[in-house]
Every structure is written in C-alpha cells, then in structure tokens.
Amino acid sequence: MERGTAAEGDVVVARREHILEIARSAGSVAVEDLAERLGVTPQTIRKDLNVLAGQSLLSRIHGGALVTSGVDNLAYDARRTVASNAKARIGAAAAALIPNGASLFVNIGTTTEAVAANFVHHRNLMVVSNNLNVVDTLSDHQAMELVCVGGKVRTGDRAVVGALAMRFIENFRVDYALIGISAIDIDGSLLDFAIDEVEVSQTIIRNARKVILVADSSKVGRSAPVRVCGMDVIDFFVTDRIDDPNLRSTCERHGVSLIETSITC
C-alpha cells in the first residue's frame, strides 16, 4: 500500500511539473485542454492548478491559469518545487564535472544547491559562495575549504549581494564558476530578475577560468528583465533537455558542451 501511495505521488508531481512546462511555453493553460492532453479529468486538473496557484507558481483565472509575472520571480521556497526531479539529475551530472582539488564559485539558485548536495564525496575543494543555503549544506564537510562571500544578505533567498560581495569575489580567481539562472532566451541570453544579483553573477563569471551553467528546460523561453551574459561565455550547459533547435544551434556555434540528463546512451 505504501509503495502504491508513493508511486501515485510521483505521478502527481510529474503531472504538475508538466503543467508548469506547458504554461511557461504558452503563457497560459486551459482546464479542458490540459485534461485532454494529460488524460485525466477536468476535476483533477482544477485541483492541480489550485495547488500550483497556492504555491505562487501560477495565477488562477476562470477556466485555467496564467504564468506569473515576468518582472518578479517566484518565491524561493516555491522555486524548489519546480522541476525538482530534473534539478536532482542536473545536480549529479554537474557535480561530476568538478574534479577533486578544484576551486569554484557557486552562486544563488535552487539548481546550484542541488549540485552542491552532490559534493559529499569530493575531496580538497575550495568552494566560494554567495549562497548561504549552499554554505549550510557544505559546512559539515571537513574535506573542503568553504568560503562565504561577505556583504548584504537578501533575506528572501539568503543570497549575499551588493558592492561588498562583488569586491570580495574580485579577490579570487577560481577554476570553475557554477551558475544558475532564472530564464534563458532562445537567442542564448541568460536572464534574471534582480540587478544586484546579476552584477554578482557577472563578477563571478569574470573571475573563473571555466563557466558551468545549470538550468532545467522550464527556464527556456521564460521572461526576465535583466541580461547576465550570452552563451559565448559558457563552457558547459547541464540541463535535462533542449527542445528548441535555435538554442541548440546557438550553443553549438559558441562551442558550449551540452549535457542533457534526460538522454541516455
């Protein structure tokens, strides 16, 4: 019975993640259309949309739902629930790119947190992070040097941002920058919502020899107002999949090494 309940829960989580992907692509979703596409009843879809709206992931309207604003990001705790299975796979794949003895920056983001959770078996890393959630995750690991960036703490997501943080980061030149992002335009532009966060990310990128981007496919085509950089500065892009041929072409043109965790050999 417990196995059946767990399996049913996985189905519900997967369906709601699919609903979010459809909504992000189309801008809105309709109950009847989702019910037909996903093979469930309209009542089930209404319940899913109500749950997602309660998590501030969608806004309910009569007969369906809309994506949230492209000017404001989702609440940080809500972001952890979006594509959580994909983020776990991305985290494991990205961590495998980091060799023992490497130095790296880790910026703010729920996907970068998923990568950090996979550093448990690494040895002799130096991790410099403006993400206090990552600092908490790694603080008990004795086999690494952990450096917390100093500066102003943004309480909503526990990111350290601002001019002090940027000056702190400028003191380092590391092997890898591990960065997450809020949105990816199909032309390859990496986008985010907060100017102070973007400035810190740009400083991190400038002071790393290699840049690893981690982002699930729900970020592609999403709207955000501030540009961080283009794909030309990215060395590795770890994602669950790339469906857009233009984005894939952009990555290939700039020599970005693509790792798609949904593709198995």
Sequence and secondary structure as in RCSB ss.txt:
>XXXX:A:sequence
MERGTAAEGDVVVARREHILEIARSAGSVAVEDLAERLGVTPQTIRKDLNVLAGQSLLSRIHGGALVTSGVDNLA
YDARRTVASNAKARIGAAAAALIPNGASLFVNIGTTTEAVAANFVHHRNLMVVSNNLNVVDTLSDHQAMELVCVG
GKVRTGDRAVVGALAMRFIENFRVDYALIGISAIDIDGSLLDFAIDEVEVSQTIIRNARKVILVADSSKVGRSAP
VRVCGMDVIDFFVTDRIDDPNLRSTCERHGVSLIETSITC
>XXXX:A:secstr
 HHHHHHHHHHHHHHHHHHHHHHHHHSEEEHHHHHHHHTS HHHHHHHHHHHHHTTSEEEETTEEEE  SSS   
HHHHTTTTHHHHHHHHHHHHTTS TT EEEE SSHHHHHHHTTGGG  SEEEEESBHHHHHHHTT TTEEEEE  
SEEETTTTEEESHHHHHHHTT  EEEEEEE SEE TTS EEES HHHHHHHHHHHHTEEEEEEE  GGGBT   S
EEEE GGG SEEEES    HHHHHHHHHTT EEEETT   
